[in-house]
Amino acid sequence: MPRVGCKIKGRHDPDSMIVQTIKIETSVPKHIAVSWLKDHGYKARLEQLGNYWHARQLDPSCFRKDTFRTIRFAPDAIAVIGKLKK
């Protein structure tokens, strides 16, 4: 996976859920996935793992254990979210 750090833009509530990774189905062409991510303000370095393009936003080590959740983000995308370490 691309190396990313723990730095996020702006202020946030320490108990809010933050996007760690966005996964877009590989049925979506890579250039479309990149455009969608950029248009929505996300980092767009993609790596294919299984049936998904993975766009890591923050390193998993930045998050508190046992706070990760997966949510439907868009019709062809899911997001892994979690709470940052304090």
Backbone as a chain_set.jsonl record, in Angstrom:
{"seq": "MPRVGCKIKGRHDPDSMIVQTIKIETSVPKHIAVSWLKDHGYKARLEQLGNYWHARQLDPSCFRKDTFRTIRFAPDAIAVIGKLKK", "coords": {"N": [[0.841, -1.185, 0.0], [0.374, 2.309, -0.591], [2.461, 4.562, 1.219], [1.302, 6.465, 3.837], [0.829, 9.112, 6.17], [-0.216, 10.234, 9.459], [-1.317, 12.702, 9.499], [-3.98, 14.972, 9.365], [-6.146, 17.277, 7.633], [-7.341, 20.33, 8.95], [-9.526, 20.814, 11.856], [-10.858, 18.366, 14.114], [-13.316, 16.424, 15.827], [-12.255, 14.438, 18.486], [-13.617, 12.062, 18.931], [-14.913, 11.498, 16.603], [-15.642, 9.661, 13.587], [-13.272, 8.841, 11.14], [-12.236, 8.681, 7.734], [-10.305, 5.977, 6.749], [-9.55, 4.257, 4.631], [-10.61, 4.068, 1.251], [-12.465, 1.926, -0.729], [-12.943, 0.938, -3.982], [-14.882, -0.782, -6.302], [-13.364, -2.991, -8.681], [-14.667, -3.197, -11.045], [-15.187, -0.694, -11.835], [-13.501, 1.436, -13.971], [-10.009, 2.233, -13.585], [-9.184, 4.918, -14.111], [-11.57, 6.308, -13.851], [-12.173, 5.842, -11.178], [-10.022, 7.204, -9.965], [-10.602, 9.832, -10.788], [-13.079, 10.229, -9.477], [-12.324, 10.061, -6.766], [-10.519, 12.277, -6.574], [-12.275, 14.366, -7.277], [-13.865, 14.396, -5.036], [-12.203, 15.172, -3.049], [-10.311, 13.38, -1.983], [-7.285, 11.45, -1.427], [-5.727, 9.93, -4.195], [-4.093, 7.735, -4.829], [-3.944, 4.603, -6.031], [-4.202, 1.098, -5.358], [-4.557, -2.174, -6.482], [-6.299, -4.645, -4.837], [-7.496, -7.733, -4.619], [-10.891, -7.632, -5.451], [-11.099, -4.894, -5.435], [-10.144, -1.435, -5.842], [-7.909, 0.132, -3.799], [-7.701, 3.03, -1.896], [-5.775, 4.403, 0.193], [-6.131, 6.606, 2.869], [-5.249, 7.395, 5.398], [-2.729, 6.065, 7.555], [-3.229, 2.859, 9.05], [-2.175, 2.603, 11.623], [-2.64, 4.977, 12.861], [-5.028, 4.93, 14.104], [-7.376, 4.11, 16.748], [-7.482, 0.887, 18.186], [-9.954, -1.583, 17.421], [-11.953, 0.182, 16.564], [-12.605, 0.32, 13.955], [-14.834, 0.408, 11.186], [-16.859, -0.65, 8.437], [-18.436, 0.979, 5.815], [-21.03, 1.604, 3.374], [-20.236, 3.731, 0.825], [-20.67, 4.846, -1.619], [-22.427, 3.893, -4.638], [-20.623, 1.997, -5.863], [-18.595, 1.814, -4.031], [-16.9, 1.426, -0.887], [-16.117, 2.439, 2.456], [-13.564, 2.342, 4.864], [-13.693, 3.215, 8.126], [-12.704, 4.885, 11.169], [-11.764, 5.708, 14.6], [-9.454, 8.187, 15.446], [-6.292, 7.891, 17.176], [-5.725, 9.435, 20.332]], "CA": [[0.0, 0.0, 0.0], [1.122, 3.565, -0.521], [2.726, 5.018, 2.584], [0.685, 7.732, 4.22], [1.031, 9.373, 7.584], [-1.369, 10.427, 10.334], [-1.701, 14.108, 9.493], [-5.226, 15.299, 8.678], [-6.38, 18.707, 7.477], [-8.394, 20.934, 9.755], [-9.808, 20.321, 13.201], [-11.863, 17.31, 14.161], [-13.71, 15.917, 17.142], [-11.475, 13.214, 18.703], [-14.471, 10.872, 18.932], [-15.579, 11.335, 15.315], [-15.114, 8.623, 12.712], [-12.486, 9.411, 10.052], [-11.981, 7.716, 6.659], [-8.948, 5.428, 6.701], [-9.358, 3.75, 3.274], [-11.777, 3.956, 0.382], [-12.343, 0.794, -1.645], [-13.839, 1.061, -5.126], [-14.903, -2.04, -7.041], [-12.532, -2.963, -9.883], [-15.524, -3.073, -12.23], [-15.041, 0.724, -12.187], [-12.157, 1.638, -14.528], [-9.105, 2.934, -12.682], [-9.177, 6.371, -14.345], [-12.832, 6.826, -13.308], [-12.004, 5.807, -9.718], [-9.116, 8.303, -9.624], [-11.36, 11.085, -10.964], [-14.085, 10.322, -8.415], [-11.617, 10.373, -5.525], [-10.026, 13.658, -6.64], [-13.434, 15.263, -7.277], [-14.434, 14.416, -3.693], [-11.193, 15.65, -2.104], [-9.551, 12.291, -1.378], [-6.042, 11.015, -2.055], [-6.131, 9.017, -5.267], [-3.102, 6.695, -5.164], [-4.684, 3.341, -5.966], [-3.569, -0.209, -5.443], [-5.588, -3.195, -6.628], [-6.244, -5.786, -3.922], [-8.722, -8.497, -4.838], [-11.892, -7.018, -6.326], [-11.217, -3.47, -5.125], [-9.083, -0.451, -5.855], [-7.774, 0.677, -2.444], [-7.117, 4.376, -1.809], [-5.511, 4.647, 1.618], [-6.131, 8.014, 3.221], [-4.397, 7.502, 6.587], [-2.151, 4.798, 7.978], [-4.039, 2.211, 10.087], [-1.58, 2.776, 12.95], [-3.116, 6.26, 13.397], [-6.364, 4.728, 14.654], [-7.571, 3.285, 17.937], [-7.875, -0.505, 17.916], [-11.352, -1.971, 17.601], [-12.92, 1.222, 16.206], [-12.821, 0.284, 12.51], [-16.127, -0.007, 10.647], [-16.962, -0.537, 6.989], [-19.729, 1.535, 5.424], [-21.249, 1.85, 1.944], [-19.866, 5.128, 0.63], [-21.252, 5.196, -2.905], [-22.9, 2.621, -5.209], [-19.536, 1.058, -6.148], [-17.481, 2.075, -3.118], [-17.069, 1.318, 0.556], [-15.071, 3.145, 3.195], [-13.182, 1.857, 6.192], [-13.612, 4.389, 8.99], [-12.316, 4.59, 12.537], [-11.462, 6.842, 15.475], [-8.02, 8.425, 15.571], [-5.683, 7.872, 18.506], [-5.714, 10.783, 20.931]], "C": [[0.88, 1.24, 0.0], [1.311, 4.0, 0.922], [2.08, 6.381, 2.789], [0.851, 7.89, 5.711], [-0.28, 9.524, 8.334], [-1.898, 11.854, 10.303], [-3.006, 14.305, 8.718], [-5.398, 16.806, 8.641], [-7.497, 19.151, 8.406], [-8.537, 20.314, 11.131], [-10.861, 19.229, 13.124], [-12.154, 16.944, 15.611], [-12.957, 14.608, 17.364], [-12.318, 11.942, 18.728], [-15.21, 10.671, 17.609], [-14.898, 10.235, 14.507], [-14.471, 9.296, 11.503], [-12.247, 8.314, 9.014], [-10.517, 7.291, 6.68], [-8.618, 4.969, 5.276], [-10.685, 3.787, 2.53], [-11.496, 2.82, -0.586], [-13.406, 0.943, -2.724], [-13.731, -0.229, -5.934], [-14.092, -1.925, -8.333], [-13.355, -2.996, -11.16], [-15.55, -1.618, -12.708], [-13.628, 0.902, -12.746], [-11.305, 2.524, -13.608], [-9.158, 4.451, -12.87], [-10.463, 7.023, -13.823], [-12.747, 6.88, -11.779], [-11.117, 6.963, -9.26], [-9.849, 9.641, -9.72], [-12.361, 11.287, -9.837], [-13.428, 10.718, -7.094], [-11.153, 11.829, -5.501], [-11.177, 14.656, -6.564], [-14.05, 15.408, -5.889], [-13.401, 14.746, -2.612], [-10.382, 14.573, -1.406], [-8.246, 12.043, -2.125], [-6.393, 9.913, -3.044], [-5.042, 8.048, -5.706], [-3.77, 5.348, -4.958], [-3.776, 2.135, -6.055], [-4.692, -1.225, -5.551], [-5.313, -4.347, -5.675], [-7.565, -6.528, -4.068], [-9.632, -7.791, -5.824], [-12.064, -5.525, -6.11], [-9.95, -2.696, -5.446], [-9.048, 0.121, -4.437], [-7.093, 2.04, -2.528], [-6.953, 4.702, -0.328], [-5.41, 6.14, 1.86], [-5.225, 8.289, 4.417], [-3.894, 6.116, 6.958], [-3.006, 4.177, 9.085], [-3.483, 2.398, 11.497], [-2.011, 4.085, 13.612], [-4.414, 6.094, 14.193], [-6.359, 3.879, 15.919], [-8.028, 1.9, 17.51], [-9.361, -0.681, 18.152], [-12.355, -0.853, 17.32], [-13.258, 1.191, 14.716], [-14.212, -0.245, 12.17], [-16.055, 0.136, 9.132], [-18.365, -0.054, 6.65], [-19.811, 1.655, 3.909], [-21.096, 3.348, 1.736], [-20.504, 5.694, -0.637], [-21.692, 3.868, -3.535], [-21.81, 1.576, -5.44], [-18.363, 1.193, -5.184], [-17.885, 1.857, -1.668], [-15.917, 2.068, 1.213], [-14.825, 2.425, 4.515], [-12.968, 3.108, 7.022], [-13.204, 3.959, 10.399], [-12.062, 5.866, 13.315], [-9.947, 6.96, 15.619], [-7.564, 8.268, 17.017], [-5.64, 9.289, 19.018], [-4.311, 11.275, 21.115]], "O": [[1.993, 1.225, 0.526], [0.418, 3.823, 1.752], [2.29, 7.316, 2.016], [0.998, 6.904, 6.435], [-1.318, 9.014, 7.912], [-2.844, 12.172, 11.024], [-3.133, 13.871, 7.573], [-4.876, 17.527, 9.492], [-8.474, 18.432, 8.616], [-7.784, 19.421, 11.52], [-11.654, 19.178, 12.184], [-11.321, 17.139, 16.496], [-13.012, 13.732, 16.501], [-11.779, 10.848, 18.561], [-16.044, 9.772, 17.5], [-13.727, 9.922, 14.723], [-15.05, 10.207, 10.912], [-12.075, 7.148, 9.372], [-9.611, 8.123, 6.636], [-7.534, 5.256, 4.769], [-11.746, 3.564, 3.113], [-10.425, 2.755, -1.189], [-14.597, 1.059, -2.438], [-12.633, -0.708, -6.215], [-14.124, -0.892, -9.001], [-12.806, -2.839, -12.251], [-15.897, -1.347, -13.857], [-12.655, 0.56, -12.074], [-11.81, 3.433, -12.948], [-9.176, 5.192, -11.887], [-10.437, 8.178, -13.399], [-13.195, 7.846, -11.161], [-11.428, 7.629, -8.273], [-9.728, 10.483, -8.83], [-12.481, 12.388, -9.3], [-13.917, 11.602, -6.39], [-11.371, 12.535, -4.516], [-11.078, 15.671, -5.875], [-14.683, 16.421, -5.592], [-13.675, 14.62, -1.418], [-9.818, 14.824, -0.341], [-8.117, 12.379, -3.302], [-7.247, 9.069, -2.772], [-5.062, 7.582, -6.846], [-4.124, 4.992, -3.834], [-2.741, 2.145, -6.722], [-5.669, -1.156, -4.805], [-4.239, -4.949, -5.699], [-8.62, -6.02, -3.69], [-9.198, -7.397, -6.907], [-13.058, -4.945, -6.548], [-8.839, -3.215, -5.341], [-10.084, 0.555, -3.932], [-6.042, 2.185, -3.151], [-7.87, 5.21, 0.317], [-4.698, 6.851, 1.152], [-4.517, 9.296, 4.447], [-4.562, 5.114, 6.701], [-3.466, 4.893, 9.974], [-4.24, 2.356, 12.466], [-1.772, 4.28, 14.804], [-4.844, 7.021, 14.88], [-5.473, 3.051, 16.136], [-8.846, 1.749, 16.603], [-9.951, -0.001, 18.992], [-13.493, -0.923, 17.785], [-14.108, 1.957, 14.261], [-14.701, -1.203, 12.77], [-15.285, 0.942, 8.609], [-19.356, -0.603, 7.131], [-18.79, 1.793, 3.235], [-21.759, 4.141, 2.404], [-20.832, 6.879, -0.706], [-21.355, 2.81, -3.005], [-22.049, 0.386, -5.234], [-17.259, 0.738, -5.482], [-19.033, 2.069, -1.276], [-14.876, 2.3, 0.597], [-15.753, 1.966, 5.182], [-12.159, 3.965, 6.667], [-13.351, 2.792, 10.764], [-12.133, 6.967, 12.769], [-9.252, 5.977, 15.876], [-8.333, 8.479, 17.955], [-5.532, 10.237, 18.241], [-4.105, 12.386, 21.604]]}, "num_chains": 1, "name": "protein.A"}
